[in-house]
Amino acid sequence: MQLQASDELARWFDLAGLTLNVKKSELIGFGFTPSNILLNGQLIAPKTSIKFLGTWIQSDLKFTQQAVELCNRIRSTAARIRTEGRHFDTSDKRLLYFGWVQGLLSSHSSTTLPCLSDNELHNLQISCNSAIRAVVGLPRYGKTSITSVRKNLCIPSVINLRDRRLYESAWLLYANNLPVTASGPLTRAKKNLILPHPIQKGFNGRMVSTMLTLAWNKLPLLIKQDTCSNSAFSKIKKFVYNF
């Protein structure tokens, strides 16, 4: 079946007048290890992870390599803030942080961050702390409370950023699409617009759809009942950041 699918793929490229770059073709299996395949006479061995459009895709459906790459990029950015921002004041270097670090995290806030483990999130925060040290001109190592420094600069943590994006996505998904249940008594859950908790065992607990349902249930009723996205997002920001 693998050989047939690869042959059909190569044939489709040929009929469409396209050139199939075999050297850049990769093979990955999810839940199993595929056998080697021949594509246009060249052998392609399976891999446990591949990089596609800047994102690491792993056979175990985890984001371990993606988290490591994010940490490395943020630490590299911290060095850039120290060198390129050495003549800037704190407010200007704070802008560099939001553009180079916060922008990178925001692009992964709806996809990668919700799927990371606590340890991976902790490592990401440590990398962000190195960039915050560069913003305020602190040494690379020391016992200074970076949490206090971060709050004084009104910089959200990695978990804050993840939670904010989950709350916003949950509001967009459920605010105007809640299932209507007219039968039965008015319980406390119905009054607070709480949805039935999804199954959180195994892989289900790591699905973004599961996290969105849990995020919706944690939102205050005032935000759930808001009909304006701008107003709701502003309330969510205050609810999460609490600066």
C-alpha positions as CSV (number, residue, x, y, z in Angstrom):
1,M,0.0,0.0,0.0
2,Q,2.9,2.4,0.8
3,L,4.6,1.6,-2.5
4,Q,1.4,2.1,-4.4
5,A,0.6,5.4,-2.8
6,S,4.2,6.7,-3.5
7,D,4.0,5.6,-7.1
8,E,0.6,7.3,-7.5
9,L,2.1,10.5,-6.0
10,A,5.0,10.4,-8.4
11,R,2.6,9.8,-11.3
12,W,0.4,12.7,-10.3
13,F,3.4,15.0,-10.2
14,D,4.4,13.8,-13.7
15,L,1.0,14.2,-15.2
16,A,0.7,17.7,-13.7
17,G,3.9,18.8,-15.3
18,L,5.6,19.2,-11.9
19,T,9.0,18.0,-10.8
20,L,9.1,15.8,-7.7
21,N,12.1,16.6,-5.6
22,V,12.9,13.2,-4.2
23,K,15.8,14.5,-2.1
24,K,13.4,16.7,-0.2
25,S,10.7,14.0,0.2
26,E,10.3,12.5,3.6
27,L,8.4,9.6,5.2
28,I,6.8,9.5,8.6
29,G,4.3,7.2,10.3
30,F,1.9,8.0,13.1
31,G,1.3,5.1,15.4
32,F,3.5,2.7,13.4
33,T,6.9,2.6,11.7
34,P,6.5,2.4,7.9
35,S,8.9,0.4,5.7
36,N,11.3,2.0,3.4
37,I,9.9,3.0,0.0
38,L,11.3,3.6,-3.4
39,L,10.3,6.9,-5.1
40,N,11.5,7.4,-8.7
41,G,14.1,4.8,-8.0
42,Q,15.5,6.4,-4.8
43,L,15.2,4.9,-1.4
44,I,13.4,6.9,1.3
45,A,13.7,5.7,4.9
46,P,11.1,6.6,7.5
47,K,11.9,9.3,10.1
48,T,10.5,10.0,13.6
49,S,10.2,13.7,12.9
50,I,10.1,16.1,10.0
51,K,10.1,19.8,9.7
52,F,7.3,21.3,7.6
53,L,6.8,25.1,7.1
54,G,8.9,25.8,10.2
55,T,7.0,23.3,12.4
56,W,8.4,20.0,13.7
57,I,6.0,17.1,13.2
58,Q,6.8,14.1,15.4
59,S,5.6,10.6,15.0
60,D,4.4,10.5,18.6
61,L,2.4,13.7,18.0
62,K,4.3,15.7,20.6
63,F,6.0,19.1,20.3
64,T,9.3,18.2,22.1
65,Q,11.6,19.4,19.2
66,Q,9.4,22.4,18.6
67,A,9.8,23.5,22.2
68,V,13.5,23.0,22.1
69,E,13.8,25.1,18.9
70,L,11.6,27.8,20.5
71,C,13.9,27.9,23.6
72,N,17.0,28.2,21.4
73,R,15.5,31.0,19.3
74,I,14.5,33.0,22.3
75,R,17.9,32.6,23.9
76,S,19.5,33.8,20.6
77,T,17.1,36.7,20.7
78,A,18.2,37.6,24.3
79,A,21.7,37.9,22.9
80,R,20.5,40.2,20.1
81,I,18.7,42.4,22.6
82,R,22.0,42.7,24.6
83,T,24.1,43.6,21.5
84,E,21.8,45.5,19.3
85,G,20.0,47.3,22.1
86,R,23.0,48.2,24.2
87,H,22.5,51.9,23.5
88,F,18.7,51.7,24.1
89,D,16.8,52.5,27.3
90,T,14.6,49.9,29.0
91,S,11.4,51.0,27.3
92,D,13.0,50.6,23.8
93,K,14.5,47.2,24.7
94,R,11.0,46.2,26.0
95,L,9.7,46.9,22.5
96,L,12.4,44.7,21.1
97,Y,11.2,41.9,23.5
98,F,7.6,42.2,22.4
99,G,8.6,42.2,18.7
100,W,11.2,39.4,18.8
101,V,10.1,37.2,21.7
102,Q,6.5,37.9,22.4
103,G,5.7,37.8,18.7
104,L,7.4,34.4,18.3
105,L,5.4,33.0,21.3
106,S,2.1,34.6,20.0
107,S,2.5,32.8,16.7
108,H,2.6,29.5,18.6
109,S,0.1,30.4,21.3
110,S,-3.0,28.7,19.7
111,T,-1.2,25.6,18.5
112,T,2.1,24.7,20.1
113,L,1.8,26.2,23.6
114,P,-1.5,24.4,24.6
115,C,0.1,21.0,23.8
116,L,3.4,21.5,25.7
117,S,4.0,19.7,29.0
118,D,4.6,21.6,32.3
119,N,8.3,21.0,32.0
120,E,8.5,22.3,28.5
121,L,6.6,25.4,29.4
122,H,9.0,25.9,32.4
123,N,12.0,25.7,30.0
124,L,10.3,28.2,27.7
125,Q,9.8,30.6,30.6
126,I,13.5,30.3,31.6
127,S,14.5,31.2,28.1
128,C,12.1,34.2,28.2
129,N,13.7,35.2,31.5
130,S,17.1,35.4,29.8
131,A,15.6,37.9,27.4
132,I,13.9,39.9,30.2
133,R,17.3,40.1,31.9
134,A,18.7,41.5,28.7
135,V,15.9,44.1,28.7
136,V,16.7,45.5,32.1
137,G,20.4,45.0,31.8
138,L,20.8,42.3,34.5
139,P,23.6,39.8,34.4
140,R,22.9,36.5,32.7
141,Y,22.9,34.7,36.0
142,G,21.8,35.7,39.5
143,K,19.2,35.4,42.2
144,T,17.1,38.4,41.1
145,S,13.3,37.7,41.1
146,I,12.6,37.8,37.4
147,T,8.9,37.4,38.1
148,S,8.8,40.7,39.9
149,V,10.8,42.4,37.1
150,R,8.5,40.9,34.5
151,K,5.4,42.2,36.3
152,N,6.9,45.6,36.6
153,L,7.4,45.7,32.9
154,C,3.9,44.4,32.3
155,I,5.2,41.4,30.3
156,P,3.0,38.3,30.4
157,S,4.4,34.9,31.2
158,V,4.3,32.0,28.8
159,I,1.4,30.5,30.7
160,N,-0.5,33.8,30.7
161,L,-0.1,34.1,27.0
162,R,-1.3,30.5,26.4
163,D,-4.3,31.0,28.7
164,R,-5.3,34.3,27.1
165,R,-5.3,32.7,23.6
166,L,-7.3,29.7,24.8
167,Y,-9.9,31.9,26.5
168,E,-10.2,34.1,23.4
169,S,-10.5,31.0,21.1
170,A,-13.0,29.5,23.5
171,W,-15.1,32.7,23.5
172,L,-15.1,32.8,19.7
173,L,-16.1,29.1,19.5
174,Y,-18.9,29.0,22.2
175,A,-20.2,32.6,22.8
176,N,-22.8,32.4,20.1
177,N,-23.0,28.6,19.6
178,L,-23.9,27.1,22.9
179,P,-26.2,24.1,22.8
180,V,-29.7,25.0,23.9
181,T,-31.2,22.6,26.5
182,A,-34.7,23.7,27.4
183,S,-35.7,20.6,29.3
184,G,-34.9,20.0,32.9
185,P,-34.4,22.3,35.9
186,L,-32.2,25.4,35.9
187,T,-29.1,24.1,37.5
188,R,-26.1,26.1,38.7
189,A,-24.1,24.8,35.7
190,K,-26.8,25.9,33.2
191,K,-27.0,29.3,34.9
192,N,-23.3,29.8,34.6
193,L,-23.3,28.5,30.9
194,I,-21.0,25.6,31.9
195,L,-20.5,22.9,29.3
196,P,-20.1,19.2,30.2
197,H,-16.4,18.4,30.9
198,P,-14.8,16.4,28.1
199,I,-12.9,13.2,28.7
200,Q,-9.3,14.2,29.7
201,K,-7.6,10.8,29.9
202,G,-4.9,9.9,27.5
203,F,-4.6,11.7,24.2
204,N,-8.0,13.4,24.6
205,G,-6.6,15.5,27.4
206,R,-4.0,17.0,25.1
207,M,-6.5,17.9,22.3
208,V,-7.0,21.7,21.7
209,S,-10.8,21.1,21.5
210,T,-10.7,19.7,25.1
211,M,-8.7,22.6,26.3
212,L,-11.1,25.1,24.7
213,T,-14.1,23.5,26.5
214,L,-12.2,23.7,29.8
215,A,-11.2,27.3,29.2
216,W,-14.8,28.3,28.5
217,N,-16.0,26.8,31.7
218,K,-13.3,28.8,33.6
219,L,-14.4,32.1,32.2
220,P,-16.5,34.5,34.4
221,L,-20.2,34.6,33.4
222,L,-19.8,38.4,32.6
223,I,-17.3,37.5,29.8
224,K,-19.4,34.6,28.5
225,Q,-22.5,36.8,28.1
226,D,-20.6,39.6,26.3
227,T,-21.7,40.0,22.7
228,C,-18.8,42.2,21.5
229,S,-15.5,40.5,20.7
230,N,-13.4,43.6,21.4
231,S,-15.1,44.1,24.8
232,A,-14.8,40.4,25.6
233,F,-11.1,40.2,24.6
234,S,-10.4,43.3,26.7
235,K,-12.0,41.6,29.7
236,I,-10.1,38.4,29.1
237,K,-6.8,40.3,29.0
238,K,-7.5,41.9,32.4
239,F,-8.8,38.5,33.7
240,V,-5.6,36.7,32.7
241,Y,-2.8,39.3,33.1
242,N,-4.0,41.1,36.2
243,F,-1.3,43.8,35.9
